[in-house]
Amino acid sequence: MVSRLDLRVLALLMLSSGLWVHCDIPSSLCGAYMVGDVNIAILSSIHSKVINLHKRTRPQPFVCTDFDLIPFLQSLGAIYTIEEINNSSLLPGIKLGYEVCDSCASPTKALHCVEHLLAVNGSLPALSDYSDFRAPVKVLLGERYSELSIAIAKLLSLYLFPQVSTSSSAPVLSDKLRYPSFMRVIPSDIYQAQALVKLMTHFSWNWVGVVYGDDDYGRAAYQSFVQQSAGTICVDFEKMVTHYLDHVDVEKYIKEAAKSIRESRAKVVLLILKPQLVEKLFKEMIQTNTSRVWIASDAWALYRPLTKMTDINKVGKIFGFSFTMGNIPGFTDYLRNLRPTPGARNDFIEEYKQLRLNCSLWPRDCSTDDVLHAVDLREAYMERLAIYAIAHGLRTLLDCNHTACSGDNNFPPWKLLESMHSVNFTLDGTRYFFDENGDFVDGYDLIMWQEKDDQRIIEIVGKFLLKKGDVEILSEYQSINESLPLARCSDPCGPGTAKNQSKIPCCYNCVDCAEGKYTDGYDFPECLKCPEGKWSTLRASECEYFQEIYLVWDGSYPIALLVATAIGLILVFTSFIIFSVHRNTTVIRKADNTMSCFMFLGLTVSFASVIMFIGRPNEHQCRAQQVLYGLGFTLCISCILVKAYRTFLAFLAFDPDKQHQLKKLYKPVINLVLLTGAQGIILLFWMTLGKSPGPDIKWPETGLKKYVVCDEGSIIGFVVMHGYIALLAFICFFLAFKGRKVPHDFNETGVIIFSILIHLFVWLCFIPIYIERNKTEQRHIVQASAILASNYGIIFCHFIPKCYIVLWELSENSRASIMGRLARRIKEDTATANITVLHEAGRTTPGITSPGAAPSVNEISVISKDAFISNKTEDFFNMDRGGTDPPVSRHLPLTQRHTTR
C-alpha cells in the first residue's frame, strides 16, 4: 500500500533549465518521475478512495486505498508515449520528463498534487503578474474525473497553465471564460448526450430511467441529457447516488436506486456513475433477478472488471459510448516487460506487482490479475493522443525542425497553451485538432457488452461521428435491434397515423391520417399533406396518383350497354325489314309506314348516342352524346305525335267544323320538320352560344378516383332540350288519351299512351338519380340506361306487336276481317245502347216496340251514333291510304247522312 511507504527525497538538477524536480514528500504525491528538458505533470487517480475522508478534521496527510488498474494503465500509456517521442525525431535535442501524482479521486487531494507540482523551491509564489512564472513542469495531463478537473482548472486558470484531460467530459469545462487553460482530447458531454439521445431514438426508446452521481460530472451529464432529449426522450424516474465510495450512506443510495428501477415501467436505464457504484447496483439487480437494458456513460463503458462479475449475464443488455479507441504500437510488449526506464522511478509499478503477487487486485480470478487481461488496453489510447498534442505544441513553440529545436525550453507555461491551440497533426492515419473551446471533435465508439460464457466481452458495434450527428450500426450487428425490448410510454404510431400528444411529451394516442394526408414512417408529430396531383385514402402511408374512372370499353357496364344497344339496333333493323316487306298489309298501313320509317331512323340515331357514352370523353364525344339523342329521340317522338294527332282528328267527336279546321294542321312531313327542327335550333344555341358539353374531372373529394365525365355545360340548354322532348311526349299522351275510346282494330292510342308513360316514368326517375350521381361515372350509365329504356319502350309498344301480327296472324290481318270484327262490335254496342236508351225513356221492358214501329228520338240517337262510328272507320282507312277529304255525306246533317246510308 502507498500509505506504508517511507518518505523519499530526490534532488536532481535539471541540466536544461537549472530548476529542481523534487519529491521530498510522501510518494502519494510523487509516485513516479523522470527528469527531462521539459517536464510533464501527470495527475492520475491510481487509487480510487481516500480512507475516512468524511471524518477528516485535521489537514493531515491523505491515506489512499483501492488500487485502480485503469488509471494505472493510462499513466503507463502516457509514460510509454513520452519515451516513444524521446526516441523519435519529433523534438530533436529535447528530452521530455514526467512526474506522476496520485489524486486518489479526491478534489482536495488533486489540489494538493497541483500545489506540489507547481511549487518553486517548495512553495507557490504569490505574484501580481504571473507572465514570467516558470514552474518546474510546463503542462499537466489529467484529471480523469470531471469533478477533479474542474477543481484544479480553477487554480490553473490563474497562471494560464495548460491542462489537458483525456476523459473529463463535463460541458462546463468548455467555458473558456471560467476555464481558459483547460483542454481535452475528447468531445464535450454535450455530444455524448446527443449520442445517447440518438442511440435511444435509433432503437425507438423514449421512456427511460436515469441514475447519476452526485458530483460535477454526473449532474452536468444528466442536465445535458435532459436538454438534448427534451421532447424526444422522457425520464420516468431519476435517482442521484453519492459520488464518494466511502460515504456512510452509499449502500442506502444504491438500494433506493435499485428500488426505483424495479418499480418503474422503463425498460432502459442510463447510468452516469463511477464503475464501482455500477458494480454495487448490479449486485442489487442480480439479487432480485431484475433485467433491464443498461446504457453506460463513458465513465464505466470500458470498465473490464465489471465484465467478469458473478452472474453479470443476468442484468440484461449493456450498451455504451466510449471515446475513440485505438491500439498503441508496442504497448503490449512494454506491459509484458513492465519496469521503470533507466533513470526513471515508478513506485506504482512496484505496488502493482506486489498486489498482483498477493492476488489482491482481482481476488475473484487471480489468473486474470494481469493488467494485460483485466483492462482493455485501448483505454490508454487517449493518453497517447494527449502526449502527442503536447509534443506538437512544443515543436511549434520551440521552433523545431528535423535536427534541432532552437527555442528556449525554460518558457512560461502560458506560451505552450497558446501554441497548443493551433496544433493540427496526424496520428495513426487520423487528423486531430482542437476547436475554439479546446476540445477534440471526432466522435464516439458505440460498444455493446456481448455475452460469452459466464462473462461479457466489449465489442464496438457502431459509431457516432459528430460531423454526421447520427448513430451508425456496423453492418454485421444490424440484427441486434431484433432482440431488444420496447421502452416506450406509448406504442409506436405506424405509417398512416400520427401522434396526438398528451401532456407528457412521450405519451400520446395514435390518430389516423385523413384523406389527402399521409405518414410513411413511425411517430410522426402530424400527417403530411400530399403533393399536388396526388391523393391518399384514410390512414395512408403514401400518396398515389389519381385513378381516372370512366366507362372503358372492356368494363362490365359498357359491355352491357353495348349488348343492349346492339340488340336494340337489331330489333330496329328487323322491324324495318318486316315493315318494308309487308307494307301493303292493313296493319302496317294502319301504322303509317312513312312515320314508322322516320321512327326507325330516330331510334337508330338515339341508339347510336349510347355508344358515345363509352370511352374516355372528349369534347366532340360529349357534344355527340346530347346532339344524337336530342335529335334522334325528338324525331321519334314527333312521329308518334303525328300519329296521335291523326287518330285524334279521325275520331274527333260530333264537331265537323272543328275537325275540319284542325285537319288543316295535319301535314305529317312538315310537322316532322318543324318539330324536330325546333329541337335542332335548341341544340344549335346550346352548342354555340351557351357553354357546350365537354369533358370534366369530377372528384367527390374522397378516395383516389377522379371521374372523367361529360359535363353538360349550360344546365339551361340541358334542361330545355329534355324539357322539349318531355313537352312533345306530354302532348302525345294528351291526344292519345282523348282518342282512347275507339274500335280496337283501328286504335293505336293504347300503345302510344303506354310508350309515352314508359318514357315519362323513366325520365322522371332519371332526374334525381342523375343529380345524385353527378360526380361519378354512373351519371353516364344512368343517362344511357334511360335512353335505352325509352327506346325499348317504343320498340316493344309500336313495332314488336305489329311484327307479330304480320308474321303469325296474317289471316286475320285483312280489311274484311277487320271490318267484320268492327261490325260485330258495333252491333253489340248498339244493342247495349238501345237497352240503355229505352230504359231511360221509361219503358219497363226491352223489346216492347212492335216490329215496324217507328223508332223513338232516343233510338234515332243511338242508331245515328253507330252510323257515325262506322263512317269514321271508313275515314280512318281513307286517311291511312292518303285519300282526299271525306265523302260529301260527312258534311250533311246527321238525319240526312243516316238516310243516305
NULOVO-141340 format. One record per residue (C-alpha): residue in one letter; x, y, z. Coordinates in steps of 0.05 Angstrom, whole numbers, plus 5000, padded with zeros to 4 digits. Layout:
AXYZ
...
! end
This chain:
M500050005000
V502250714987
S501050905058
R506450445084
L512050715041
D517551135073
L519051855056
R523651944998
V527852544979
L530452664909
A535053234889
L536353234815
L538953824776
M535353964711
L541054104664
S537054464613
S533354934658
G537254974722
L530854814763
W529854264813
V524853694805
H523653474876
C519952924913
D521353084984
I514352885009
P510652215014
S510451814949
S502851914943
L504852594915
C510852364876
G509851634857
A513551644790
Y518252134756
M523552214703
V527752834694
G527453174626
D528753824590
V521353964590
N517353624645
I510053404640
A505853324703
I501252714702
L495452744750
S492052054756
S487451734807
I491351094812
H487850974878
S480351074878
K478951224951
V481551645008
I480651295075
N475951635123
L475552265081
H468752455111
K471852415181
R477752855165
T478053415217
R485453595212
P489553745149
Q493553115158
P496552715100
F491652325057
V491551575062
C489351264995
T486950554980
D483650134926
F488850084870
D485350224804
L488249864743
I485150334692
P488450984715
F494850584727
L494550334655
Q493151034629
S499151314667
L503450764637
G500750944568
A502851674578
I509751464603
Y510750984545
T508751524495
I513652024526
E519251514519
E517051384447
I517452124430
N524252174463
N526651624417
S523751974355
S525652604316
L519352984334
L523053404386
P530453344366
G535153514423
I529453564473
K528153034525
L521253004556
G520752844630
Y514752704674
E512352694745
V506252284766
C501952484824
D496252064851
S489952474866
C486151874894
A479652104862
S479152674912
P478753414890
T482253634954
K487853134943
A488253354870
L489354084892
H494753834939
C498153504879
V497754134837
E500654544894
H506554064897
L507554034821
L507554794812
A511654954874
V518255314864
N523055164920
G517554824959
S512155354955
L507655714906
P509556444896
A504356984906
L505457484850
S501458044819
D503757854750
Y504957124730
S507157264659
D514157044676
F512256494724
R516355884706
A514255244743
P518354604744
V513054284700
K510354614637
V503854244625
L499153804665
L495953164638
G489553004676
E484952904711
R480652304695
Y474452544732
S471053194714
E469953384786
L477453374798
S479053714732
I474254284749
A477454384817
I484554424791
A482554804727
K480255384770
L487055424802
L490955324738
S486955874704
L490456364749
Y497156204716
L494156024647
F497755374658
P495854864604
Q491754284628
V490053704580
S484953174601
T483552514568
S476852354600
S473852954636
S467853094591
A463653574633
P460654114587
V462454674635
L469854564621
S468654844550
D467355524581
K473655904565
L471756484608
R471856054670
Y477055534649
P481455874597
S487355394605
F483454744602
M483854304540
R481753584526
V482753074471
I475452834475
P468753164458
S464553514510
D458953134544
I454253554504
Y455953104446
Q455552484490
A448552694509
Q446952774435
A449852084422
L445651784478
V439352104451
K440851874381
L442151174406
M435451154442
T431951444382
H435250934337
F432350374378
S425750734388
W426550824463
N423251434494
W421551214565
V427751134607
G430551194677
V436851554698
V441551434756
Y447351934763
G452752114812
D452452704859
D458653044830
D460153564778
Y460753054723
G454452674740
R450053284748
A452753624686
A451952984644
Y444852894668
Q442953614654
S445953564584
F441952934571
V435553254595
Q436753854550
Q438553444489
S432752964498
A427353494511
G421053294473
T424252654448
I426152224508
C422352244573
V425352064641
D420651624681
F425051694743
E431751984762
K435851794823
M442152114849
V447551704883
T453251974925
H459752024887
Y464351834944
L465451094952
D466851135027
H460551535042
V456851245101
D450251235063
V452750974997
E449250305006
K442750655023
Y443151064959
I444450434918
K438450074948
E433850664935
A436150704863
A435149944855
K428050004883
S426350564834
I428950144776
R424749544796
E418349944805
S418950334741
R415950144674
A422150394640
K426049824608
V432150244593
V436550564647
L442151064636
L447651004688
I452251614696
L456351334753
K463251114774
P464550384756
Q465050194829
L457950464841
V455450094779
E458249454808
K454349554873
L447949704835
F448749084791
K449448654853
E442648904876
M439648754808
I442448054807
Q439847904876
T432748104856
N433347784786
T431948454753
S433848534680
R434049184641
V437549494582
W443349904611
I446650484577
A453550644603
S456651324606
D463951384585
A465951324659
W464750574661
A463350364589
L470150024585
Y470949804657
R473649104647
P472848844719
L465248904712
T465248434653
K467647884700
M462547994755
T458947374780
D452347284743
I453647904701
N449547594645
K443247654688
V442948414687
G440948474613
K443648824552
I449149354562
F450749904513
G455250504520
F459551014487
S466951064494
F471751564467
T475051364403
M479650784419
G485850524385
N491850084396
I498550364417
P504050034376
G508849634420
F504949774484
T503249044496
D510648844496
Y512149424542
L507049174592
R509648464588
N516548714609
L513949244657
R519549614692
P521650344700
T526050634646
P533350724666
G533951404700
A526551384720
R522751144781
N515750864787
D513250644855
F506450484826
I509449914785
E512449624847
E505849674884
Y502149354826
K506948764824
Q506248674899
L498748684896
R498648204838
L503347744875
N498447744934
C492447664887
S489648304916
L487648664852
W482148194829
P481247664882
R475547324844
D480247094789
C487747134802
S489246844733
T486847494702
D490147944753
D494948174699
V493648864671
L494148554602
H487748164615
A484048544667
V483749204629
D482349394557
L488949664532
R485450114483
E483450554542
A490450834544
Y490051094472
M487451774494
E493751884535
R497751754472
L493652294436
A494552794492
I502152704496
Y502852774421
A498453414423
I503153694476
A509353484436
H506753834373
G505354454414
L512554434440
R515154314370
T511854964347
L513755354409
L521055134409
D521655244334
C523954534320
N526054244253
H528653564235
T535253664270
A534354134329
C529854584370
S532355294374
G527455564425
D528455664499
N525855054537
N525155454601
F518955824579
P512956084617
P507355554613
W502256034582
K506356054518
L505455304509
L497955394519
E497855904463
S501855444418
M497454834431
H491055174409
S493655174338
V496254464333
N493854054275
F497153374268
T496052684241
L496852064285
D495751354263
G492351594199
T487452074232
R487852834235
Y486853164302
F486053894324
F482754304380
D476554714367
E475355414394
N473355104461
G479754704467
D476154044453
F477353484402
V471153374359
D471952684329
G466452254359
Y464951624399
D465050874391
L458550524406
I460149904447
M456049304469
W457648814524
Q456648154489
E455547514529
K461047004526
D460346404572
D459046704641
Q462647354626
R462047944578
I466648184523
I466548904499
E465548994425
I464949604381
V458349554345
G457550254316
K459950974312
F457451664329
L461152174287
L459952894306
K460053124234
K454252664215
G450652734282
D447552044280
V448851344305
E451150844253
I450850104269
L456049674236
S453249214183
E455048574220
Y451048804281
Q444649034246
S440748464277
I441648684349
N435349104344
E431048474340
S432948244409
L431748894445
P425349054485
L421049654472
A421950224521
R416250694505
C410751054542
S406150924483
D406250434426
P409350694362
C404751054314
G405850684249
P405350924177
G398751244163
T397951514233
A400652104273
K401552264346
N396052614385
Q400452894440
S398552864513
K401253304568
I407252844574
P411552934512
C412952194502
C405851954515
Y400652024461
N395051694424
C395451504351
V390451824303
D389251624231
C391452084176
A385552394139
E384752344064
G389752764028
K394952664082
Y399852114099
T405751884141
D410951394115
G414551264180
Y413651194254
D411751714306
F410452304261
P408152914300
E403053064246
C400752784180
L404053054117
K400053364061
C400053013995
P403753373939
E399853693881
G396853173835
K396852613886
W391952393939
S391351883994
T385951484028
L384551454102
R390551214142
A395051214081
S402551114084
E403751424016
C400451873965
E398451603898
Y396551893832
F389151953819
Q385851403780
E381651653723
I374951293721
Y370551283660
L366650763621
V372250353590
W370549913531
D372149263567
G368349433631
S362249043653
Y357449643648
P359849863579
I359349153553
A352249113579
L350549783546
L353649553481
V349848893482
A343349263497
T344749763441
A346449203392
I340048833409
G336049473401
L339049623334
I337748913311
L330448983331
V330049653295
F333149373231
T328948743235
S322549143245
F324449593187
I325348993141
I318648683163
F315049353154
S318149433086
V316448733062
H309348763089
R308049493076
N301449353038
T298148973095
T292649313133
V296349313199
I302549633170
R298550143130
K294550293193
A301150423230
D303050933175
N309250623144
T312351303128
M312051533200
S314650853222
C320750933177
F322251603208
M321551293276
F326550753256
L331451293236
G330351673301
L331251033342
T337650863305
V340651553319
S338351503392
F341650823400
A348051103368
S348251633422
V349051083474
I355650873443
M358251583453
F357951483528
I363450953526
G370851103527
R374751703554
P370552303539
N373052853493
E369753493471
H366853223407
Q364352593440
C360952983495
R357253413444
A355352803403
Q352052473463
Q346953023472
V346053213399
L344852503374
Y340052343430
G336553013426
L335352983350
G334152233345
F329152173401
T325652823383
L324652553313
C321751913342
I317052283390
S315052753334
C312852153292
I308751893350
L305752593358
V303652603285
K300451923293
A296852133356
Y294352763321
R291852353262
T287951903308
F285352493346
L282752803281
A279652163255
F275752033318
L274052733339
A267152773369
F260953083335
D264253743314
P265653713240
D267454443235
K272654393289
Q275253753258
H275754093191
Q279654673220
L284454233259
K285653783198
K288954363164
L294754283213
Y295753563195
K301853593149
P306052983170
V312653143137
I312253883151
N310253723222
L316353273230
V321053803201
L318254353246
L318053933310
T325053643300
G327754293273
A325754643337
Q330054153376
G335654273327
I335255023340
I335454893415
L341654463406
L344954973360
F344155533411
W346655063466
M352854853428
T354755543402
L352256083448
G352055733515
K357255313549
S357454683508
P358553993538
G365653783547
P370053303587
D370853473661
I374253173721
K369153033776
W372352883843
P367852733903
E373552983949
T374452283975
G378451683951
L383551623897
K378651623839
K377152213795
Y371452123747
V372452363676
V365452533654
C362052963603
D359753603637
E353053833609
G355854533601
S350055003603
I344954703650
I339655133617
G341054813549
F340854123580
V334254253614
V331054583554
M332954003508
H330053483555
G324153933572
Y322454003498
I322353243490
A318053183552
L313253713525
L312353323460
A311352683499
F306053003542
I302353273481
C302552563452
F299752293515
F294152813516
L291952693444
A292251943451
F288351963516
K282852383482
G282051873427
R282451243470
K275051013463
V275350763392
P274750083359
H280449633379
D282749463308
F283450193288
N286250433354
E293750593365
T292451043424
G293850473473
V300950353450
I302151103445
I299751213516
F303750623543
S310250803507
I309651533529
L308351323601
I314650893599
H318651473572
L315951973623
F316851483681
V324051323660
W325952053655
L322452253719
C326651723754
F332751963715
I332752673743
P334052533817
I338851953802
Y342652373752
I343352943802
E345452463857
R350752133812
N353152803785
K360352693808
T361351963787
E361851583723
Q354951283739
R351751903712
H353651643643
I350550973659
V344251303685
Q343151723622
A345051163575
S340450683611
A334751193608
I335751263533
L335750513523
A329450433566
S325750973526
N327950663460
Y325949963481
G319250233505
I317750503436
I320249873401
F316149383443
C309949823442
H309750053369
F313449533328
I314148853360
P306548733367
K305348923294
C311148493271
Y308047913310
I301148023278
V304248073208
L308347443216
W303846983257
E296747253249
L296847423175
S289947113162
E286847603209
N290748183181
S285848373125
R280848923113
A275048443111
S276948123176
I277848793210
M271349063183
G267648433203
R270248493274
L268449223273
A261249073250
R260248563304
R262749033356
I258049593330
K252249123333
E253748913404
D254849633425
T248249843391
A244149323428
T247149533493
A245850263477
N238450123457
I237049783523
T240050363559
V236250883519
L229550523525
H230450453599
E231851183604
A225451333564
G221151003616
R219750333583
T219249773633
T221849203590
P226249183529
G223248973463
I216049233474
T216449623410
S213049223357
P216349043292
G215949603243
A214450123295
A217750793285
P223850903329
S223551403384
V228052013389
N232951633435
E233251043388
I234751503330
S240451793371
V243451113384
I242950903312
S245851553289
K251851453336
D253050763308
A252851013237
F257551583256
I262751093283
S262150683220
N263451303178
K269451483219
T272250783208
E271950883134
D275151563142
F280851233181
F282550783122
N281851353072
M286851773112
D291351163120
R291451073045
G293051803037
G286051953009
T282952642999
D277452953040
P272052513068
P265652393026
V260352923019
S255752553066
R260352753122
H258153463116
L250653323115
P246153373175
L246052763218
T239052513198
Q240452643125
R247052273127
H243751693161
T238151663108
T243151683052
R246651073080
! end
